[in-house]
Amino acid sequence: MTTRPIGIVMNGVTGRMGLNQHLIRSIVAIRQQGGVPLPDGGRVVPDPILVGRNEAKLWDVARAHGIERVSIDLDACLANPADSVYFDATLTSLRADNVRRAIAAGKHVYCEKPLAGTLAEALDLARRAEQRGVKHGVVQDKLFLPGVRKLKRLVDRGFFGRILSVRGEFGYWVFEGDDPPAQRPSWNYRTEDGGGIVVDMFAHWRYLLDHTFGAVKAVQCTATTHIPERVDERGRRYAATADDAAYATFVLAGPDGDIVAQFNSSWAVRVYRDDLLQVQVDGTAGSAVAGLRECRTQRRSQTPRAVWTPDVPSAVDYYAQWQDVPDEGWLDNAFKVEWEMFLRHVAADEPFPHDFCEGAKGAQLAELALQSWRERRWIDVPDLAPGREVGG
């Protein structure tokens, strides 16, 4: 069995997502397991170089996780032919420029979502990557969550009959930053820095809806800034110029007709549900409720006959009528699963559907949702046909 390294320039791994999900739970975990197995029986082992602005902080991270290379010179890293992959988890406002530089250097590129702040910029990156002949991918981690994978299994097996509606609830209370400190960086709440829950989360909702239920055909969105002032990492008060909550309705092209999907997304909501993300699907033959890891169903035959009796306490335990969907084998960390797919894509040319074209669809939906909010109306979502969006 042959084992070979694959050099990865990792930019932005001192941030929350870059450090925890991409470095520790993905790349470091893959290194600890001896790499990613390939179809020819060999293995490819990530050899990362950590890139950022604070060299001391980079070395602290590197030493803690057995990594031997750091740099504060991105251009020098991109010029090194031994590092064939570039990964970006920097601020949204910086990503497009970084990715353009990596593509120009001939690197295969994998990056966090959103791919870019606008559809035009995302399509430009997709065109550049195709013209340069490099492989490209965008994080679409929600598809690999155990709860969502169980939900997709139910869809594929026809459990729901005709799907009628999808309802999603996402969010939690992000503290304002004074006491206690905020859980999210302050740039998330400044439009000028690429912040906003629509730009951040609608990229997730696009691929989740497209790949689980049906392509998004139209959107109606109302967003708002519930908390107008927050406190940054240095204890300074600042105006929150970005939206921190969005309430949207989508129309999906389901296999048996249109599906109505409603998603509430908020960083100003307190959680009274089983998980930070909860999706309920109702169909003619049954319903399901999925969180990050668990999924429960109720078949038509198990559905209680509900009767409206507001004057007396309900005698029905509605939760008792739902059944757990069992696991089908062990499911690994969602980010790690997609990282392994991308590395096999680069090293063995295996298929990887989550490319920049898919990333552009996320940017498109966010852009149209913001337009809907501004204009207070429904907006159709034009099809980005495969190949058309990168053809100029």
C-alpha positions as a printed Julia matrix, in Angstrom:
392×3 Matrix{Float64}:
   0.0    0.0     0.0
   1.46   3.36   -1.04
   0.96   6.48    1.03
   1.62   9.93   -0.35
   1.2   13.43    1.04
  -1.05  16.1    -0.38
  -0.06  19.66    0.49
  -2.92  21.93    1.59
  -2.66  25.69    2.12
  -5.18  26.31    4.92
  -6.15  29.96    5.26
  -8.35  31.05    8.17
  -7.92  28.13   10.57
  -7.54  30.28   13.68
 -11.22  31.21   13.44
 -14.0   29.21   15.07
 -15.11  27.11   12.1
 -11.7   26.84   10.47
 -10.08  25.6    13.66
 -12.72  23.3    15.12
 -14.47  21.76   12.12
 -11.92  21.96    9.33
  -8.57  21.61   11.07
  -9.17  19.58   14.23
 -12.2   17.45   13.32
 -11.33  17.01    9.65
  -7.69  17.38    8.59
  -6.1   16.39   11.92
  -8.57  13.5    12.27
  -7.75  12.31    8.74
  -4.02  12.44    9.52
  -4.58  10.45   12.71
  -6.43   7.71   10.83
  -3.58   7.38    8.35
  -5.05   9.38    5.49
  -7.85   8.88    2.97
  -8.06   5.51    1.19
  -8.03   5.63   -2.61
  -9.55   3.2    -5.13
  -6.1    1.82   -6.08
  -5.44   0.74   -2.5
  -3.15   3.66   -1.68
  -3.77   6.49    0.72
  -3.36  10.24    0.57
  -2.34  12.04    3.77
  -2.95  15.8     4.24
   0.2   17.88    4.79
  -1.22  21.27    5.79
   0.49  24.63    6.07
  -1.47  27.04    8.27
  -1.74  30.58    6.89
  -2.89  33.74    8.62
  -1.85  37.14    9.93
  -0.72  36.23   13.45
   2.32  33.95   13.29
   2.46  33.33   17.04
  -1.17  32.21   17.09
  -0.58  29.99   14.08
   2.33  28.28   15.8
   0.24  27.74   18.94
  -2.37  25.93   16.85
   0.22  24.01   14.85
   2.12  22.72   17.9
  -1.11  21.69   19.62
  -2.03  19.45   16.69
   1.26  18.1    15.37
   1.53  20.39   12.35
   4.98  21.52   11.27
   4.35  24.37    8.84
   2.91  27.88    9.22
   3.19  31.07    7.19
   1.99  34.67    7.09
   2.83  34.96    3.37
  -0.09  33.66    1.31
   1.54  34.45   -2.03
   4.64  32.44   -1.13
   2.44  29.51   -0.17
   0.51  29.69   -3.42
   3.81  29.72   -5.32
   4.89  26.4    -3.79
   4.1   23.59   -6.29
   4.24  20.99   -3.49
   0.97  22.36   -2.08
  -1.67  21.53   -4.66
  -4.82  22.45   -2.67
  -5.95  25.79   -1.29
  -8.58  25.98    1.46
 -10.28  29.21    2.55
 -12.21  29.83    5.77
 -11.49  33.56    6.03
 -14.02  36.38    6.21
 -16.65  36.29    3.48
 -15.48  39.7     2.28
 -11.93  38.37    1.7
 -12.74  34.99    0.16
 -13.29  35.84   -3.49
  -9.95  37.64   -3.84
  -8.09  34.81   -2.07
  -9.75  32.2    -4.26
  -8.94  34.13   -7.45
  -5.28  34.19   -6.46
  -5.31  30.47   -5.71
  -6.94  29.65   -9.05
  -4.4   31.79  -10.89
  -1.65  29.81   -9.14
  -3.17  26.56  -10.42
  -4.37  25.28   -7.04
  -7.38  23.06   -6.55
  -9.7   25.07   -4.29
 -12.02  24.02   -1.48
 -13.64  26.73    0.6
 -16.25  27.6     3.14
 -19.57  29.0     2.06
 -20.73  31.44    0.93
 -18.47  31.2    -2.09
 -18.83  34.95   -2.64
 -20.98  37.87   -1.57
 -22.73  38.19   -4.94
 -23.89  35.87   -7.7
 -21.77  37.68  -10.3
 -18.64  37.18   -8.23
 -19.46  33.52   -7.58
 -20.01  32.86  -11.28
 -16.73  34.59  -12.06
 -14.9   32.25   -9.69
 -16.6   29.23  -11.26
 -15.6   30.38  -14.75
 -12.02  31.02  -13.71
 -11.71  27.6   -12.08
 -13.1   25.84  -15.15
 -10.88  27.79  -17.52
  -7.79  27.11  -15.38
  -8.66  23.41  -15.21
  -8.53  23.14  -11.42
 -10.9   21.16   -9.23
 -13.17  23.23   -7.0
 -15.55  22.65   -4.14
 -17.67  24.42   -1.53
 -18.59  23.23    1.96
 -22.14  21.85    2.06
 -21.89  20.15    5.44
 -25.59  20.03    6.34
 -26.13  17.31    3.73
 -23.85  15.0     5.72
 -25.43  15.5     9.13
 -26.89  12.24   10.49
 -30.36  13.76   10.95
 -30.49  15.16    7.42
 -29.14  11.93    5.92
 -31.95  10.02    7.64
 -34.43  12.54    6.28
 -33.06  12.11    2.76
 -33.34   8.34    3.12
 -37.03   8.72    3.93
 -37.54  10.95    0.88
 -35.75   8.51   -1.41
 -37.84   5.59   -0.14
 -41.13   7.4    -0.7
 -42.04   7.44    2.99
 -43.92  10.77    2.8
 -46.13  10.01   -0.18
 -46.66  13.41   -1.8
 -44.6   15.95    0.14
 -46.73  18.96    1.04
 -44.53  21.23    3.12
 -41.17  21.68    4.82
 -40.68  23.83    7.91
 -37.25  24.74    9.24
 -36.33  26.44   12.48
 -32.72  27.5    12.93
 -30.95  29.71   15.4
 -30.08  30.55   18.97
 -29.44  33.58   21.15
 -26.1   35.19   20.28
 -25.15  37.35   23.24
 -24.61  41.01   22.54
 -20.94  40.82   23.54
 -20.7   42.61   26.87
 -21.72  40.0    29.46
 -21.29  37.23   28.55
 -19.08  37.51   25.43
 -20.67  36.81   22.03
 -20.37  33.3    20.54
 -19.9   34.66   17.02
 -17.36  37.2    15.68
 -18.48  40.81   15.37
 -18.0   40.96   11.59
 -21.04  38.67   11.25
 -23.19  41.69   12.23
 -21.64  44.27    9.86
 -22.85  44.35    6.25
 -19.68  46.13    5.16
 -17.62  43.11    6.31
 -19.81  40.53    4.57
 -22.04  39.8     7.56
 -25.74  39.04    7.73
 -27.76  35.92    8.39
 -29.2   35.83    4.85
 -25.76  35.77    3.21
 -24.52  33.27    5.78
 -27.4   30.81    6.11
 -29.31  30.93    2.81
 -26.36  29.24    1.11
 -27.06  26.32    3.47
 -30.8   26.36    2.86
 -30.26  26.35   -0.92
 -28.31  23.11   -1.09
 -30.32  21.51    1.71
 -33.61  22.14   -0.1
 -32.29  21.46   -3.61
 -30.67  18.12   -2.77
 -33.24  16.83   -0.29
 -36.62  17.89   -1.66
 -36.48  19.76   -4.97
 -34.99  22.79   -6.69
 -35.88  26.2    -5.24
 -38.17  28.02   -7.72
 -39.12  31.19   -5.83
 -38.42  33.03   -2.59
 -40.17  35.55   -0.38
 -38.12  36.9     2.52
 -38.44  39.4     5.34
 -35.24  40.08    7.25
 -34.48  42.45   10.1
 -31.87  43.56   12.6
 -33.4   42.75   15.97
 -30.33  43.79   18.0
 -29.15  47.17   16.64
 -26.02  47.53   18.79
 -23.45  44.95   19.89
 -20.03  44.83   21.56
 -16.98  43.64   19.61
 -14.0   41.5    20.67
 -12.21  44.52   22.16
 -15.18  45.61   24.24
 -16.19  48.45   21.92
 -19.82  49.11   21.09
 -20.69  49.14   17.39
 -23.76  49.51   15.21
 -25.04  46.18   13.9
 -25.63  47.02   10.25
 -26.4   43.47    9.07
 -29.58  41.43    9.38
 -29.62  39.03   12.34
 -32.92  37.29   11.53
 -34.74  36.26    8.37
 -38.18  34.75    7.84
 -38.53  33.17    4.4
 -40.89  31.09    2.3
 -39.67  29.07   -0.68
 -41.46  27.2    -3.46
 -39.71  23.96   -4.43
 -40.11  21.84   -7.56
 -41.05  18.54   -5.95
 -41.44  15.27   -7.88
 -45.22  15.32   -7.37
 -45.84  19.04   -7.56
 -44.73  22.2    -5.79
 -43.64  22.02   -2.16
 -43.94  24.98    0.2
 -40.95  25.44    2.5
 -40.72  27.95    5.35
 -37.48  28.69    7.19
 -37.0   30.94   10.2
 -33.36  31.85   10.79
 -32.37  33.95   13.79
 -29.48  34.86   16.03
 -31.98  36.51   18.38
 -34.13  33.53   19.42
 -34.04  31.27   22.46
 -34.14  27.56   21.76
 -37.26  25.61   22.72
 -36.91  22.61   20.43
 -34.76  19.49   20.26
 -31.85  21.05   18.35
 -30.44  24.29   16.95
 -31.69  23.2    13.52
 -35.0   21.38   13.25
 -36.76  20.49    9.99
 -40.31  19.12    9.81
 -41.6   17.5     6.63
 -45.3   16.73    6.16
 -46.66  14.47    3.44
 -49.83  12.62    2.61
 -48.44   9.32    3.93
 -46.44  10.54    6.91
 -44.32  13.2     8.56
 -40.82  13.49    9.97
 -38.91  15.85   12.23
 -35.12  15.92   11.89
 -32.42  17.64   13.92
 -28.68  17.56   13.53
 -28.39  13.91   14.52
 -31.83  12.43   15.19
 -34.94  11.96   13.07
 -38.43  10.87   14.11
 -41.43   9.87   12.0
 -45.17   9.55   12.27
 -46.99   7.44    9.69
 -50.54   8.15    8.61
 -51.68   5.05   10.49
 -50.08   6.37   13.71
 -51.5    9.87   13.42
 -53.88  10.68   16.28
 -57.28  12.14   15.49
 -56.85  15.67   16.74
 -59.94  17.48   17.98
 -59.95  21.17   18.88
 -60.89  21.33   22.57
 -59.34  24.47   24.06
 -61.45  24.4    27.21
 -59.91  21.27   28.77
 -56.34  19.96   29.07
 -55.32  17.75   26.17
 -55.4   14.02   26.9
 -53.21  13.23   23.88
 -49.45  12.84   24.22
 -48.55  13.98   20.73
 -44.85  13.2    21.14
 -45.57   9.55   22.01
 -46.89   8.89   18.5
 -43.48   9.46   16.86
 -40.85   6.79   16.19
 -37.07   7.14   16.01
 -35.42   6.5    12.65
 -32.57   4.06   13.34
 -28.98   4.64   12.26
 -27.75   2.63    9.31
 -24.12   2.3    10.24
 -21.8    4.77   11.9
 -21.82   8.32   10.51
 -18.65  10.4    10.77
 -18.3   14.16   11.28
 -20.09  15.96    8.42
 -17.17  18.26    7.61
 -14.69  15.37    7.63
 -16.87  13.29    5.3
 -16.92  16.07    2.71
 -13.19  16.75    3.11
 -12.48  13.09    2.36
 -14.7   13.3    -0.73
 -12.84  16.35   -1.99
  -9.42  14.82   -1.38
 -10.45  11.71   -3.33
 -11.75  14.03   -6.03
  -8.31  15.68   -6.29
  -6.19  12.56   -5.85
  -8.27   9.99   -7.76
 -10.66  12.09   -9.86
 -13.7   10.69   -8.05
 -16.94  12.66   -8.58
 -17.58  15.68   -6.35
 -20.96  17.36   -6.92
 -20.48  20.24   -4.46
 -18.53  22.49   -6.79
 -18.41  26.25   -7.39
 -21.51  26.01   -9.58
 -23.39  24.73   -6.52
 -21.81  27.49   -4.47
 -23.07  30.04   -6.97
 -26.62  28.8    -6.4
 -26.27  29.63   -2.71
 -25.06  33.15   -3.54
 -27.96  33.5    -5.97
 -30.6   32.6    -3.39
 -29.15  34.99   -0.79
 -29.05  37.8    -3.34
 -32.65  37.21   -4.43
 -33.84  36.89   -0.82
 -32.32  40.28   -0.01
 -33.99  41.71   -3.12
 -37.31  40.25   -1.96
 -36.86  41.91    1.4
 -36.06  45.3    -0.15
 -38.92  45.15   -2.64
 -41.41  43.37   -0.35
 -42.42  40.78   -2.97
 -41.92  37.24   -4.29
 -38.88  36.71   -6.53
 -38.51  33.83   -9.0
 -35.23  31.91   -8.83
 -33.9   31.36  -12.39
 -32.32  28.03  -13.17
 -28.51  27.95  -13.25
 -28.2   25.06  -15.67
 -25.03  22.95  -15.37
 -22.41  24.36  -17.71
 -24.36  27.53  -18.52
 -23.18  29.4   -15.46
 -19.51  28.87  -16.26
 -19.77  29.35  -20.01
 -19.69  33.13  -19.98
